[in-house]
Amino acid sequence: MIAMTVLAPVSDWRDLALCRGVDPAIFHPELEEEDERASDPARAVCFQCPVREACLEHAIAVREKHGVWGGLSSRERRRLIRRRRRAA
C-alpha cells in the first residue's frame, strides 16, 4: 500500500489580508501627500490586519510609491527606508 500525503496550498500573505474586499480607493487617498489624516480609513483596516508587517515589507521591497501599505503612507515608508539605511 502506498501512502500519499496531500499538502494544502501555502497561502500568500495577501490571502489573509483584511483589505480583501474593501474598496481599494481608501488605500489610495487623493490627498495623502498633503494630509496624513486622509489615510485614516485605510490605517483602521491595516492596524487590525494579521499580515500588516508582510504587506509593509512587500511595499518596501518593490518600492511602492503610492498608497497605504502595512499601515504606512508613502511618505512614512520613505522615512522608514531612510532610517533603516542609516542604522545599517
C-alpha positions as CSV (number, residue, x, y, z in Angstrom):
1,M,0.0,0.0,0.0
2,I,1.3,3.4,-1.0
3,A,0.7,6.3,1.4
4,M,0.1,9.7,-0.2
5,T,0.5,12.9,1.5
6,V,-1.7,15.8,0.4
7,L,-0.3,19.2,1.1
8,A,-2.6,22.1,1.4
9,P,-1.5,25.0,-0.8
10,V,0.6,27.6,1.0
11,S,-1.4,30.7,1.2
12,D,0.1,34.0,0.2
13,W,0.0,36.8,2.8
14,R,-2.5,38.6,0.5
15,D,-5.0,35.8,1.0
16,L,-5.1,36.6,4.7
17,A,-5.2,40.4,4.4
18,L,-8.2,42.2,5.9
19,C,-8.2,44.6,3.0
20,R,-9.5,41.9,0.6
21,G,-12.9,43.0,-0.5
22,V,-12.5,46.5,0.9
23,D,-12.9,49.4,-1.5
24,P,-9.3,49.9,-2.8
25,A,-9.8,53.7,-3.1
26,I,-9.4,54.1,0.7
27,F,-5.8,52.8,0.3
28,H,-5.0,55.4,-2.3
29,P,-6.4,58.7,-1.0
30,E,-6.1,61.7,-3.3
31,L,-4.8,64.0,-0.6
32,E,-2.4,61.5,1.0
33,E,0.7,63.7,0.5
34,E,-0.9,66.9,1.8
35,D,-3.0,65.4,4.7
36,E,-1.9,62.3,6.6
37,R,-5.4,62.1,8.0
38,A,-6.6,61.2,4.5
39,S,-5.1,57.7,5.2
40,D,-7.0,57.1,8.4
41,P,-9.7,54.8,6.9
42,A,-7.0,52.6,5.5
43,R,-5.0,52.6,8.7
44,A,-8.0,51.5,10.6
45,V,-8.1,48.3,8.4
46,C,-4.3,47.9,8.4
47,F,-3.8,48.1,12.2
48,Q,-6.1,45.2,12.7
49,C,-4.6,43.1,9.9
50,P,-2.7,39.9,10.8
51,V,-0.4,40.3,7.8
52,R,0.4,44.0,8.2
53,E,4.1,43.5,8.6
54,A,4.3,41.3,5.4
55,C,2.4,43.9,3.5
56,L,4.7,46.7,4.6
57,E,7.8,44.7,3.8
58,H,6.4,43.9,0.3
59,A,5.7,47.6,-0.3
60,I,9.2,48.5,0.7
61,A,10.8,45.7,-1.3
62,V,9.0,46.6,-4.5
63,R,9.3,50.4,-3.8
64,E,5.6,51.1,-3.9
65,K,5.4,54.8,-4.4
66,H,1.7,55.4,-3.7
67,G,-1.0,54.4,-1.3
68,V,-1.2,53.0,2.2
69,W,0.6,49.6,2.7
70,G,1.1,48.0,6.0
71,G,-0.5,51.0,7.7
72,L,2.1,53.5,6.4
73,S,1.7,56.2,3.8
74,S,4.2,56.6,1.0
75,R,5.9,59.4,2.9
76,E,6.1,57.3,6.1
77,R,7.6,54.4,4.1
78,R,10.3,56.7,2.7
79,R,11.2,57.8,6.2
80,L,11.4,54.2,7.3
81,I,13.6,53.3,4.5
82,R,16.0,56.2,5.3
83,R,16.1,55.2,9.0
84,R,16.9,51.6,8.1
85,R,19.7,52.8,5.8
86,R,21.2,54.9,8.5
87,A,21.0,52.1,11.0
88,A,22.7,49.6,8.7
